[in-house]
Amino acid sequence: MALSRDDANRAMMAFQRFGLGAKPGGMTADVAKDPRAALRHEIGDGAKLLIDDPQLLTTQAALAQHFEEQKIVRLVRETDRDASREMQAARGRLRSAGDGSPGVMMEAESNPMQPGAPAAAPAGQASRQARQQNPQIEQIIYRNEALARMRKAGEPEIGFGERLALFWSNHFCVSVQKGQIARATAGALEREAVRPHVFGKFADMLLAVEKHPAMLFYLDNRQSVGPGSRAGTNRRAGLNENLAREILELHTLGVDGGYTQVDVTALARIITGWTFTGAAERLGPAGTFLFAPNRHEPGEQKLLGRIYSDTGVGQGETALRDIARHPSTARHIARKLVRHFVSEDAPPALVEQLARVFRDTDGDLGKVSRALIDHDDAWKGDLVKIRTPYEWLAAITRFSGPPKDFGQILQPLAVLGAPLWAVPGPNGYPDTAAHWGSPESIRSRLDLSAVIGRRLGDRFNPSDLGEQLFASALSTETAQAIRRAESKHQGLAILMMSPEFQRR
């Protein structure tokens, strides 16, 4: 039965504002009748958010292969051509161990602007082509993670839980541009430290993230040494405040959360010694969280008015759990969630309700998520925010099917100015309509829509697809523009660039 305009608009609000977009035929009467119930169905079962792919490596396995790769590189530098041939053989063995489908991963990344592999590369691109055809193990890991993540986006009916996973991954972001360790572990950080806790306790997610090797490497805590510790005295190494500052400013309290520089320094001292095992594996398998007492600043520390006695690693764990329960953390998280899902001009009543639930439930993120969709203010107003590049590609994946190779993900994201796990700073990618709706951003999407339209156009009737995705919520203007298109390819591009498809 066809949905009325009102019913279709309610269903579209669920798919667009809170999810990743409808699949063909997803705009059903059940969703339209009670969109809140449809969203609640995706809350609570955190197991559905886990990415179970045999090609993906744990952090420990990824870093073990990274360190082995570094040994090979050093070997090449120190020996002759025979060692170079040995390096190629060893890399082949690593690829076989880390990639369940080497035939796909060994292909050059496809260029979304020119589908299909080029017959030959100009001389100036020779080195780039060589890197693509013979990638380092960290790049193979990164590509496999990208492919598995986008395929996951196509699974849920609406995608509310997946949207939350993307939100928290950007909240606790790292950048692969930091170095090969980050490239090898960025995906594992999301899979191991974020996704298991999306509907759990915020404090558990916070601790899992801050103790993960990807975050310890990205924000330099591996280099932080207490000035009064044994290592600090012997090596004259110093304190690094990067991780402590971002924990307070970005991850918990917020920039207006009431902390001072004194608190930043105190937290930095508290988490000295938080590092991870390296290639030597003297204290455990490579890539395992490690508390190094000889680097830890001894003595009690005063943080946010509380005294924390020196209990080793427990000093930092207790401090982070207390920060997670701080009223400023509740406000910061609530405001950020509302701005992400509802409006940049966050309704105060909705922010206060989410903050109250966060405080009353000790940071239960499942209950906070329910409070978000249960509040009337979350459903008011037009869809004015614009999908991020990743959300836009995910919405395309949800009607076109799982991507066949990593080039369909990584190259488009780079063109759109949002390379995967390559944020420009620790505050993550922007979440504003002004940023993603800029003329340059829209131009890039238009170009990609034309390319994707040519690739997919023969598989779809654009008018039928528009009706399947939006039902009667598709505007008359958009429907007419699609019908008047000169080809199926162009009609599909118009649909992907339409306000209905772009806005959330």
MARLUMMI-971770 format. One record per atom (N, C-alpha, C, O, CB): x, y, z. Coordinates in steps of 0.1 Angstrom, whole numbers, plus 5000, padded with zeros to 4 digits. Glycine has a CB too. Example, Ala and Ser with C-alpha at 12.3 -4.5 7.8 and 13.67 -1.06 7.14 Angstrom:
2
513249435078 512349555078 513249675078 514249675085 511349555090 512849785071 513749895071 512950005079 513450115080 514149945057 
% end
This chain:
504
500849885000 500050005000 500950125000 501950135007 499050005012 500550224992 501350344990 501250425003 500150435009 500950434978 502350495007 502350575019 501850715016 502050765005 503750585025 501050765025 500650905024 501950995025 502950955030 499650945035 501751125022 502951215023 503351225037 504551225040 502551355017 502451235047 502751255061 503551125066 504551135073 501551275069 503051015062 503650885067 505050875061 505950835067 502750765063 505150905048 506450905041 507450995048 508650965049 506350925026 507051115051 507951215058 508351165071 509551185075 507151345059 507451095079 507951045092 508950935090 509950935097 506650985100 508750845081 509650745078 510950795073 512050755077 509150645068 510950895064 512150955059 512951025070 514251015070 511851055048 512251085080 513051145091 513851035098 514951065102 512051215100 513250925100 514050815107 515250775099 516350755105 513050695110 515050755086 516150705078 517250815076 518450785075 515650665064 516850935074 517751045071 518451105083 519651115084 517051145063 517551145093 518151215104 518951125113 519951165119 517051285112 518451005115 518950915125 519750795119 520450725126 517950865134 519450765106 520050645100 521050685088 521550795087 519050555095 521250585080 522150605068 521350605055 521950595044 523150495068 520050615055 519250615043 518550485041 518950375045 520150645031 517450495034 516650375031 517250285020 517950335012 515250415027 516950165021 517250065011 516050065001 514950105006 517649925016 516250014989 515050004981 513949924987 514149814992 515449934967 512749984988 511649914995 511649935010 510749875017 511649774991 512550005015 512650025030 511650115036 511350105048 513950065034 510950195028 510050295033 508650215035 507750235027 509850415024 508550135045 507450055048 506450115057 506750215064 507849925053 505250065057 504150115066 504550095080 504150185089 502850045063 505249995084 505649965098 506550075103 506350125114 506349835099 507550115095 508450225099 507650355099 507850435109 509650235089 506850385090 506050505090 505050515102 504850625107 505250515077 504550405106 503550405117 504250435130 503650515138 502850275118 505350385132 506050405145 507550415143 508250315145 505750295156 508050525137 509550535134 510450525147 511550475146 509850665127 509850565158 510650555170 510950405174 511950365178 509950625182 509850325172 509950185175 511050115166 511750035170 508650115174 511050165153 511950105144 513350135148 514350055146 511650155130 513550265153 514950305158 515350225170 516450185172 514950455160 514350215180 514650145192 515050005190 515849945197 513450145201 514549945179 514949805176 516449795173 516949685174 514149755163 517049905169 518449895166 519349935178 520549945177 518849985154 518749965190 519450005202 519649885211 518649805212 518750115209 520749865217 520949765227 521749645223 522449595231 519649725232 521549605211 522249485207 523549525201 523649535188 521349395197 524549545209 525849595205 526549495196 527449535188 526749625216 526149365197 526849265188 526649295174 527449255165 526349125192 525549355170 525249385156 526149485150 526349495138 523849435154 526849565159 527749665154 529149615152 529949685146 527749785164 529449505158 530749445156 531049405142 530149355135 530949325166 532249415137 532549385124 533449255124 534549255129 533449495116 532749145120 533449015121 533848975107 533048925099 532448905127 535048995104 535648975091 536948905092 537848955099 535749105082 537148775087 538348705089 539648775083 540748735087 538248565084 539448865074 540548935068 541149045078 542349085076 540149005055 540349085088 540849195097 541649135108 541449035113 539649265102 542649215111 543649175122 543349245135 542849365135 545049205117 543649185146 543649255159 544749355159 545649355150 543849155170 544749445168 545849545170 547149475171 548149515165 545549635182 547149365180 548449295182 548949235169 550149245167 548249195193 548049175162 548549105149 548949215139 549949195132 547449025143 548249325138 548649425129 549949485132 550749505123 547549535129 550249515145 551449575149 552649475148 553749515145 551449635163 552349345150 553349245149 553849245134 555049235131 552849105153 552949255125 553249255111 553949395107 554849395099 552049235102 553549505113 554149625111 555649625115 556549665108 553449745118 555849575127 557249565132 558149475123 559349495121 557249525146 557549365118 558249275109 558549345096 559649325091 557449145107 557649425091 557849505079 559049595081 559949615072 556649575075 559149655093 560249755096 561549675096 562549735091 560049825109 561549555101 562849475101 563249455087 564449455084 562649345109 562249425078 562649395064 563249515058 564149515050 561349345056 562649635060 563149765055 564549785059 565449825051 562249875059 564849765072 566149785077 567149685071 568249725068 566249775092 566649565068 567549465062 567949505048 569149495044 566749335062 567049565041 567349615027 568349725027 569249725019 566049655020 568249815037 569149925038 570549875041 571549935037 568750025048 570649765048 571949715052 572649615044 573849585045 571849665066 571949555034 572449445026 572349475012 572149595008 571749315030 572449375003 572549394989 571349354982 570249334988 573749324983 571449334969 570349294961 569649164965 568449154963 570649294946 570449074970 569848944974 568848964985 567748904986 570948854978 569149064994 568249095005 567049155000 565949145005 568949185015 567149234989 565949304983 565049194978 563749204980 566349394972 565549094972 564648984967 564048914979 562848874978 565448884958 564748894990 564248835001 563048915007 562048865012 565248805012 563249045007 562249135012 560949115004 559849115010 562649285011 561049104991 559749094983 559148954987 557848954988 560149094968 559948854988 559348724992 558648735006 557548675008 560348614992 559348805015 558748815029 557448895029 556548865036 559748875038 557449005021 556249085020 555148995014 553949015018 556449205011 555448915004 554448824999 553848735010 552648705010 554948744988 554748685018 554248595029 553348675039 552348625044 555448535037 553748805042 552848885050 551548905044 550448905051 553549015053 551448935031 550248965025 549348835026 548148845028 550449005010 549848725024 549148605024 548548585038 547448525040 549948475020 549248625048 548848605062 547748705066 546848685074 549948615072 547848825060 546948935064 545848965055 545049055058 547749055066 545748895044 544748925034 544148795028 544748715022 545249005023 542848775031 542148655027 541848655012 541548545007 540948635034 541948765005 541748764991 542748844983 542548954978 540348824988 544048794983 545148864977 544948914963 545449014958 546348784978 544148834955 543848874941 543249014940 543549084931 543048774934 542249044949 541649174949 542549274954 542649384948 540349164957 543149254966 543949354972 545249394964 545749494966 544349314986 545649304956 546849334948 546649424936 547549464929 547549204944 545349444933 545049534922 545349674925 545249714937 543549514918 545649754915 545749894917 544449954921 543449914917 546349964905 544550054930 543250124934 542650184922 543250254914 543550234945 541350154921 540650214909 540350364911 540150404922 539350144907 540450434900 540150574900 538650594898 538150564887 541050654890 537950654908 536550674906 536150764894 535050754889 535850724919 537050844890 536850934879 536950864866 536450914856 537751054880 537650754866 537850674854 537750534857 538750464859 539250714847 536550474858 536350334863 537150244855 537250254842 534950294863 537750144861 538650044855 540050084855 540450194856 538150034840 540949984855 542350004856 542850054843 542550014833 543049874860 543750164844 544350214831 545250114825 545850034832 545050344834 545350114812 546250024805 547750054808 548449954809 546050034790 548050174809 549450204812 549550344819 548650424817 550350214799 550450364828 550650484835 551750574829 552750514825 550950454850 551550704829 552550794824 553850774833 553750724844 552150934825 554950814827 556250794834 556250854848 556750804858 557350844826 555550974849 555551044862 554850974873 554951004885 555051184860 553950874869 553150804879 553750664882 553150584889 551750794874 554950644877 555450504878 555650464893 555350354897 556850494871 556250564901 556450524915 555150504922 555050414931 557350634921 554150584919 552850574926 552250444922 551750374931 551950684922 552350404909 551750274905 552450164911 551850064915 551850264890 553750174913 554550064919 554150044934 553949934938 556050094919 553850154941 553350144954 552050084955 551750004964 553350284961 551150114946 549850064946 549849914943 549149834949 548950124935 550749864934 550849724930 551649644940 551449524941 551449714917 552449714948 553249644958 553149714972 554149764977 554749634954 551949724977 551749804989 552349745001 552549625002 550249824992 552649835011 553249795024 552049725032 550849745029 553849905032 552449645041 551449575049 550449665056 549249635057 552149485059 550949785061 550049875067 548949925058 547749945062 550849995073 549249945045 548249985035 547249875032 546149905030 548950035023 547749755032 546849645030 545849635041 544649615039 547649505029 546349645054 545449645065 544449755064 543249735067 546249655078 544849875061 544049995060 542949965049 541749995052 544850115056 543249915038 542349885027 541249785031 540149805029 543049845015 541749675038 540749575042 539849635053 538649595052 541549455048 540349715062 539449785072 538349865065 537249865069 540249865082 538849945055 537950035048 536749955041 535649995042 538650125038 537149845035 536149765027 535149705037 533949705034 536849665019 535649655048 534749585058 533849685064 532649655067 535549515068 534349805067 533549905074 532349955065 531249965069 534450025077 532649985052 531650025043 530549915040 529349945039 532150075030 531049795040 530049685038 529149675050 527949635049 530849545036 529649705062 528849695074 527749805073 526649775078 529749715086 528049915067 527050025066 525749975059 524750035061 527650145060 525949875050 524749835042 523949735049 522849695043 525249785029 524249685061 523549575067 522249615074 521249555071 524449505076 522249715083 521049735091 519949795083 520149855073 521449835103 518749775089 517549825082 517549985081 517250035070 516249785090 517850045092 517950195092 519350245094 519750345086 517050245103 520050195103 521450235105 521650335116 522650405116 521950295092 520750335126 520950425137 522150385145 522950475149 519750425146 522350255148 523550215156 524850245148 525850275154 523450065159 524750225135 525950245127 526250395127 527450435127 525750195112 525250485126 525550625127 526150665140 527050745141 524150705125 525750595151 526350625164 527850575164 528650645170 525550555175 528050465158 529450415157 530350515150 531450535154 529550275151 529850565139 530550665131 530750795139 531850855139 529850695118 529750835147 529850955155 530950935166 531751025167 528550985162 530950825172 531950805183 533350785177 534350825184 531550685192 533450725166 534750705159 535350845156 536550865157 534650625147 534550935151 535051075148 535251145161 536151235162 533951145140 534551125172 534751185185 536151145190 536851235195 533651145195 536451015189 537750965194 538650935182 539150825180 537550835202 538851035174 539551015161 541051005163 541651055172 539151125151 541650935153 543050935151 543250955136 542350955128 543750795156 544550985132 544851005118 545850915113 546950905119 545251155116 545650845102 546650765096 547850835090 548850775088 545950675085 547650965089 548751055084 549851065095 550951115091 548251185080 549551025107 550551035117 551750945115 552850975119 549951005131 551450825109 552550735106 551950595104 550750575105 553550725118 552850495101 552450365097 551750285109 550850205107 553550285092 552150325121 551450255133 550050295133 549150205135 552150295146 549750425131 548350465130 547550405118 546450365120 548250625129 548250395107 547550335095 547250195098 546250145093 548550345083 548050125105 547849975108 546749955118 546249845119 549149915112 546550055127 545650035138 544350115139 543550105148 546450055151 544250215130 543050305131 541750225130 540850255138 543050405119 541650135121 540450045120 540249965132 539149945137 540549965108 541349905138 541249825150 540749905162 540049855170 542549755153 541150035162 540750115173 539250125173 538550115184 541350265172 538650155162 537150165161 536550025164 535550025172 536750205147 537049915159 536449785161 536549735175 535649675180 537049685151 537749765181 538049705195 537649795206 537249745217 539449675195 537749925204 537550025216 536250105215 535750145225 538650115217 535750125203 534550205201 533250115200 532350125208 534650295189 533250035189 531949965186 531449875198 530249875199 532249875174 532249805205 531749725216 531049805227 530249745235 532849645223 531249935227 530650015238 529650125234 529250205242 531750085245 529250115221 528250225216 526950225224 526350325226 527950195201 526550105229 525350105238 525650065252 524850025260 524350005232 526950085256 527350055269 527650175277 527050285275 528649965269 528650165286 528950285295 530050365288 531050315283 529450235309 529850495289 530850585283 532150575289 533250575282 530350735284 532250555302 533550535309 534350415303 535550425302 533350515324 533650305300 534250195295 534850225281 535950185278 533350075294 534050295273 534650335260 535750425261 536750415254 533550405251 535650525270 536750615272 538050545276 539150575270 536450715283 538050455286 539150385290 539750295279 540950295277 538850295302 538850225271 539350145260 540050225250 541050185244 538150065254 539550345247 540150425236 541450485241 542450475234 539150545233 541550535253 542750605258 543850505260 545050545260 542450685270 543550385262 544550275264 544950205251 545850115251 544150185275 544250245240 544550175228 545850225222 546050345222 543350185218 546650135216 547950175210 547750285199 548550375198 548650065203 546650285191 546450385181 546350525187 546950615182 545150355173 545650535198 545450665205 546750705212 547150825212 544250665214 547350615219 548650645226 549750685216 550550775220 549150515234 549750635204 550650675194 550250805188 551150895186 550750565183 549050825184 548550945177 548851065186 549251175180 547050935174 548551065199 548651175207 549951175216 549951235226 547451195216 550851095212 552251095217 552451055232 553451095238 552751235215 551450985237 551650945251 552750845253 553350825264 550450895257 553050775242 554250685242 555550755246 556450695251 554350615229 555550885242 556850965245 556851035258 557851095262 556951065234 555651025265 555551105278 556251035289 555950915292 554051135281 557051105296 557851045307 557751145319 557951265318 559351025304 557351095331 557351175343 558651235346 559651155347 556751095354 558751365348 560051425351 560751365364 561951365365 559951575353 559851325373 560451265385 560551115386 560951065396 559651315397 560251055374 560350905374 561750865372 562650945369 559450855362 562050735373 563350685371 563850715357 564950755355 563450535373 562950695347 563350725333 563550865331 564450905323 562350665323 562750955337 562851095335 564151145341 564851235336 561751165342 564551095352 565851135359 567051085351 568051155350 565851075373 566950965346 568150905339 568250955325 569450975320 568050755339 567150975318 567251015304 566951155302 567151205290 566250925296 566551225312 566151365310 565051385300 564951485293 567351455307 564151285299 562951295291 561951375298 561951385310 562451155287 560951425290 559951515295 558551465294 558251365288 560151645289 557651545299 556251525299 555651565286 556051675280 555551605311 554751485280 554051525268 552551535272 551951445277 554251425257 551951655270 550551685274 549551665264 548351685266 550451825280 549851615252 548951605241 547651525244 546551575243 549551555229 547851405249 546751315252 545951375263 544651375262 547251175255 546551415274 545851475285 544951585281 543751605285 546751515296 545551675273 544751795268 543551755260 542451815262 545651885260 543651665251 542551625242 541551545250 540351555247 543051555230 541951465260 540951405268 540051505275 538851485275 541651315279 540551605280 539751705287 538951795278 537851825280 540651795296 539651845267 539051945258 538051875248 537051935246 540152015251 538451765243 537651705232 536851575237 535651565233 538451675221 537451495244 536851365247 535851365258 534951275259 537951265250 535951455268 535151455280 534551585283 533351615279 535951405292 535251675290 534651795296 534251895286 533251965288 535551855306 534951905275 534752015265 535552135269 536052155280 533252045265 535752225259 536552335260 536052435271 536852505277 536652415247 534752435274 534252515284 533852435297 532952475304 533052595279 534552325299 534152235309 534752265323 534452185332 534652105305 535452375325 535952415338 537252365342 537652375354 534952365348 538052305333 539352265337 540352375334 540052475327 539752135329 541552365339 542652465337 543852395332 543952275331 542952545350 544852475329 546152425324 546752335335 547452235333 547152535321 546552375348 547052295359 546452155358 547152055361 546752365372 545152145355 544552015354 545151935342 545351805343 543052025352 545451995331 546051925320 547351865324 547651755321 546252025308 548151945331 549451895335 549351785345 550051685344 550352005341 548351795354 548151685364 547751555357 548251455361 547051735374 546851565347 546351445341 547551385332 547651265332 545151475332 548351475326 549451425319 550351345328 550951235324 550251535312 550651395340 551451315349 550851185354 551551085355 551751405362 549551195356 548751075360 548950955350 549050845354 547351105363 548850995337 548850885327 550250865321 550450795310 547950915315 551350915327 552650885323 552850735325 552350675335 553750965330 553650665317 553750525318 552750445310 552950325308 553750485332 551750515304 550750445296 551350435282 551450535275 549350515296 551650315277 552350295264 551950165259 550950105264 553850315265 552650105250 552349975245 553649905241 554649975238 551349975232 553649775240 554849695238 555249715223 554449735214 554549545241 556549715221 557149725208 557549605201 557149495205 558249825208 558449615192 558949505184 559649395192 559649275189 559849545173 560349445203 561149345210 560349245218 560849135220 562049425220 559149285222 558149195229 558749145242 558449025246 557749075220 559549225248 560149175261 559149165272 559249085281 561349265265 558149255271 557149265282 555749215277 554749245284 557049405288 555649155266 554349105261 554349115246 555249165240 553249185267 553249055240 553149055225 553149205220 552649295227 551848985221 553649225208 553649355202 552249415202 551349345199 554249345188 552149545205 550949615204 549949595215 548749625214 550249565191 550449545227 549649525239 549849655248 550949705250 550049395246 548749695254 548849805263 549849765274 549849655279 547449845269 550649865278 551649845288 551749965298 551750075293 553049815282 551749935311 552050035321 553550025325 553949915330 551050025333 554250125322 555750125325 555950205338 556050325337 556550185313 556150135349 556350205362 557550305362 557550405368 556550115373 558650265354 559850345354 559650485347 560450575349 560950275348 558550495340 558150625333 557150705340 556850825337 557750595319 556450645350 555350705357 555750805367 556650775375 554450595363 555150925366 555451025376 554950975390 553850955392 554751165372 555850965400 555450915413 554751025421 554851145418 556750875421 553950975431 553251065440 551851085436 551351055426 554051195441 551151155446 549751185444 549651305435 550551385434 549051205457 548451315428 548151435419 546851485422 545851415426 548351385404 546651615421 545451685423 544851725409 545451795402 545551815432 543651665406 543051685393 541551725395 540851655402 543151565384 541151845390 539751895391 539251885406 538151855409 538851805383 540151925415 539851935429 539951815437 539751815449 538551995430 540251695430 540351575437 541851525438 542651555429 539551465431 542151455449 543451405451 543451255447 542651175451 543951415465 544451215438 544551085434 545951025438 546951075435 544451065418 545850925447 547050865452 547750785441 547050745431 546750775465 549050765443 549750695433 549550545434 550150475443 551350725434 548650485426 548350345426 548750285412 548250185408 546850325428 549750345406 550250295393 549250315382 548750425381 550550145394 548950215374 547950235363 546550265369 545850335362 547950105355 546250225381 544950245387 544750395389 543550435389 544850175399 545750475391 545650615393 544950685381 544050765382 547050685396 545450645369 544850695357 543450645354 542550715349 545750675345 543250515356 541950455354 540850515363 539750545358 542050305356 541250545375 540250605385 539950745380 538850795381 540850605399 541050815376 540850955372 539950965360 539051055359 542151025369 540150875350 539350885338 537850845341 536950905335 539850785327 537650755350 536250715353 535550835360 534350855358 536250595362 536350905369 535751025375 535451135365 534351195366 536651075386 536351155356 536051255345 534851215337 534051305333 537351275336 534751085334 533551045326 532251075333 531251095327 533650895324 532251085347 531051105354 530851255357 529851295363 531051035367 531751345353 531651485356 530451545349 530251515337 533051555352 529751635355 528651705349 528951775336 528151775326 528051805358 530151825335 530551895322 530651795311 530451825299 531951965324 531151665314 531151565304 529751535299 529551515287 531851435309 528851525308 527451495304 526951605295 526351575284 526551485316 527151735298 526751845289 527451835276 526751855265 526951975296 528751815276 529451815263 529051705254 528851735242 530951805266 528851585259 528451475251 526951495246 526751475234 528551345258 526151545255 524751565251 524651675240 523951655230 523851615263 525351785241 525251885232 525851845218 525251875208 526052015237 526851765219 527551715206 526651615199 526551625187 528851655209 525951535206 525051435200 523851505193 523451475182 524451335211 523351605200 522151685195 522551765182 521851765173 521551775205 523751825183 524151895171 524451805159 524251845148 525451975174 524851685162 525151585151 523851535145 523751535133 525951475156 522851495153 521751435148 520551525145 519751505135 521251335158 520451635152 519251725150 519451855144 518951885133 518651735164 520251935151 520452075146 521752135152 522052105164 519252165149 522452215144 523552285150 523152385160 523952425169 524352355139 521952435159 521352525169 520552435179 519352425178 520352635163 521352365187 520752255195 519652295205 519852395212 521852185204 518452235204 517352265213 517752245228 518152135231 516152185210 517752355236 518252345250 517552235258 518152165266 518052475257 516252215256 515552115264 515951975260 516051885269 514052125261 516251955248 516751815244 518151795249 518451685254 516751805228 519051895249 520351885254 520351855269 521051765274 521252015252 519451925276 519351905291 518851765294 519351705304 518452015297 517851715286 517351585289 518451475287 518551385295 516151555280 519151485276 520251385274 521351395284 521851295289 520851405260 521651515288 522651535299 522151475312 522951415320 523051685301 520851495315 520351435327 520351285327 520751225337 518851485329 519951225316 519951075315 521451025316 521650925322 519351035301 522351095310 523751055311 524251055325 524850965330 524651155302 523851165333 524251175347 523551065355 524250995363 523951315353 522251045353 521450955362 521750815359 521550725368 520050985360 522350775348 522550635344 524050605344 524450495339 521950605331 524850695349 526350675350 526850655335 527650565333 526650555358 526350735326 526850735313 526450615304 527250565296 528350745313 525250565306 524750455298 524350505285 523350575283 523450385306 525150475275 524950535261 523750475254 523150545246 526150515253 523350355258 522150295252 520950375257 520050405248 521950155256 520850415269 519750495275 519750635269 518750695267 519750495290 520950685268 521050825262 520550825248 519850915243 522550875262 520850715240 520350705226 518850695226 518250755217 520950585219 518250625235 516850615236 516250745239 515150785234 516350505246 516850815249 516350955252 516351045240 515451135239 517151015264 517351035232 517451115220 516251095211 515551195207 518751085212 515950975207 514850945198 513450965204 512450975197 514950815191 513350955218 512050965224 511651105226 510451135229 512150895238 512551205225 512251345228 511551405216 512151385204 513451425232 510451475217 509751535206 510651635198 510551645186 508551605211 511551705205 512351805199 513351745188 513751815179 513151885209 513551615190 514451555181 513851525167 514551505157 514951415186 512551545166 511751515154 511251645148 510551635138 510651425157 511551755154 511051885149 512051945139 513251905139 510751975160 511552035130 512352105121 512652025108 512451905108 513652135128 513052095098 513352035086 514751965086 515551985095 513352135074 514951885076 516351825075 517251925068 517151945056 516251685066 518051985076 518952095072 520452065072 521252125065 518652215080 520851955079 522251925079 522551845066 521651785060 522551835092 523751835063 524151775050 525051645054 525951655063 524951865041 524751545047 525551415050 527051445048 527451515039 525051305041 527751385057 529251385055 529551305042 528751225038 529951335067 530751315037 531151235025 530951085028 530551015019 532551265021 531351045040 531250895043 529750855043 529450755038 531950865056 528950935050 527550905051 526850905037 525950825034 526751005060 527350995028 526751005015 527150875007 526250815000 527351125007 528450835008 528850715001 528150595007 527750494999 530350695002 527950595020 527250475026 525750475021 525250365019 527250495042 525150585020 523750585014 523650535000 522750464997 523150725015 524750554992 524750504979 524950354979 524350274972 525950574971 525850304988 526050164990 524850094994 524649974990 527150145001 523950155002 522750095007 521750064996 520949974997 522150175017 521850134985 520950104974 521650024962 521049954955 520250224968 522950044961 523749984950 524349854953 524749784944 524750084946 524449824966 525049694970 526549714975 527049824974 525149604958 527049614982 528349624988 529449664978 529449614967 528749494995 530449744982 531549784973 532349654970 532549574978 532449894979 532849654957 533649534953 535049554957 535749454959 533449524938 535549674958 537049694961 537149824969 536249904969 537949684949 538349834975 538649954983 538650084975 538450194981 539849934991 538950074962 539050194954 537750264953 537650384951 539550164941 536550194955 535250254955 534950334967 533950404968 534250154952 535850324977 535650394990 536750494992 536450614994 535750295002 538050454991 539150544995 539350654985 539550774990 540350464996 539250634973 539450734963 538350844963 538650964964 539550684949 537050804963 535950904965 536050984977 535851104977 534650834964 536450924988 536551005001 537651105000 537551215005 536750905013 538751064993 539851164992 539451274983 539751394985 541051094986 538651244972 538151354963 537251444970 537251564968 537451294951 536451394980 535451474987 536051544999 535351615006 534351384992 537351535001 538051605012 537951545025 538051615036 537551735012 537651415026 537451345039 538051205038 537351105040 535951335043 539451195036 540051065036 539750985048 539651045059 541551075034 539550855047 539150775058 540250775069 541450745066 538850635053 539850805081 540650805093 541950895090 543050855094 541150665097 541751005084 542851095081 542451235084 542551325076 543251085066 541951255096 541351385101 542551495101 543651455104 540651375114 542151615099 543251725099 543651755113 544751815115 542751845093 542951725123 543251745137 542551655147 541651585142 543051895141 542851655160 542251565169 540751595172 540151515179 542951565182 540251705167 538851735169 537951675158 536751695158 538651885169 538551595149 537751525139 537351605128 537651725126 536651455146 536551535119 536051605107 534851695112 534151665121 535551505097 534651815106 533551905109 532251835108 532051745100 533652035101 531251885115 529951835115 528951945112 527951955119 529551755128 529252025103 528352145100 527952145085 528652095077 529152275103 526752195083 526252205070 527052305061 527252285049 524752255070 527552405068 528352505061 529652445055 530052485044 528752625070 530252355062 531452295057 531152195045 531852215035 532152215068 530252105047 530052005037 529152055026 528951995015 529451875043 528552175028 527652235018 528352345010 527752425003 526452285024 529652355012 530452465005 530352434990 530252324985 531852465010 530552544982 530552524967 531552424962 531252344953 530852654960 532752424968 533752324964 533352184967 533552094959 535152354971 532752164979 532252024983 531151984974 531151864970 531852024998 530252064971 529152034962 529551994948 529151904942 528052144962 530552074944 531152044930 531751904930 531551834920 532252154927 532451874940 533151744941 532051634941 532251524934 534051724953 530951654948 529951554948 529251544935 528851434930 528851584959 529051654928 528451654915 529251574905 528751494897 528251794910 530651594905 531451514896 531451364899 531351284890 532951564898 531451334912 531351194916 530051134912 529951014908 531651174930 528951204914 527651154911 527551124896 526951024892 526551264914 528151204888 528151174873 528951044870 528450964862 528851284865 530051024877 530850904875 530150774880 530050674874 532250914882 529550794892 528850674898 527550644890 527250534888 528450704913 526950754885 525750734877 526150654864 525350564860 525250864873 527250684858 527650604846 527950464850 527650374842 528950674840 528550444862 528850304866 527650224869 527550104867 529750304878 526550284875 525450214880 524150234872 523150164874 525150254894 524150334863 522950374857 522150264850 520950264850 523250484847 522850174843 522150064836 521449964845 520549894841 523149994827 521749974858 521149874867 519849924873 519049844879 522149844879 519550054872 518450114879 517550204869 518150264860 518850194891 516350204872 515450304866 515350414877 514850394887 513950254863 515950534874 516050634885 514750684891 514650704903 516750754879 513750694883 512450724888 511850624898 511350654909 511450754877 512050494894 511550384903 512350384915 511850364926 511650254895 513650404914 514550404926 514250514935 514150494948 516050414922 513950634930 513550744939 512350714946 512250754958 513350874930 511350654940 510150614947 510350514958 509750514968 509050564937 511250414955 511550304964 512250364976 512050314988 512450204958 513150464975 513950514986 513150624994 513350635006 515150584980 512250694988 511650804995 510150804994 509450885001 512150934989 509550714986 508050714985 507550844981 508150924973 507450654998 506450884987 505851014984 506551134991 506051244989 504351014988 507551104998 508351215004 509251284994 509851384996 509251165016 509451214982 510251274971 509451394966 508251384962 510551174960 510151504965 509451624961 509051624946 509651544938 510251754963 508051694942 507651704928 508751754919 508951704908 506351794927 509451854924 510551904917 511651804914 512151794902 511152024924 512051724924 513051624922 512551514912 513351474903 513451564935 511351474914 510751364906 510751414891 511051334882 509351334910 510351534889 510351594875 511751604869 511951564858 509651724875 512651644877 514051654872 514651524868 515351514858 514951724883 514351414876 514751284873 514151234860 514751174851 514451184884 512851254858 512151214846 512651284834 512651224823 510651234848 513051404835 513451484823 514951464820 515451514810 513251634826 515551374827 517051354825 517151284811 516351214806 517651264836 518351314805 518551264791 518951124791 518851054781 519651344785 519351064802 519650924803 519450874817 519250954826 521150904798 519450744818 519450684832 520650724840 520450754852 519350524831 521750734834 522950774841 522750914848 523050934859 524150774832 522251004839 522051144844 520951144855 521051224864 521651234833 519851064853 518751064862 519251014876 518851064886 517650974857 520150914876 520650864888 521550964895 521450984907 521450734886 522351044887 523151144893 522351254899 522651304910 524051204882 521251294893 520251394898 519751344912 519651424921 519151424888 519351214912 518851164925 519851174936 519451214947 518351014923 521051134933 522151134943 522451274948 522951294959 523351064938 522251374939 522451514943 521251594948 521351704951 523051594931 520151524949 518951584953 518951624968 519651564975 517751494950 518151724971 518051764986 517651644994 518151625006 517051874988 516751564989 516251444997 517451355000 517451295011 515151374989 518351334991 519451234993 520551305000 521251235008 519951184979 520751434999 521951495005 521651535020 522551535028 522251624998 520451565023 520151625037 519751515047 519151415044 519051725036 520151545059 519851455070 519451535083 519151475093 520951355073 
% end
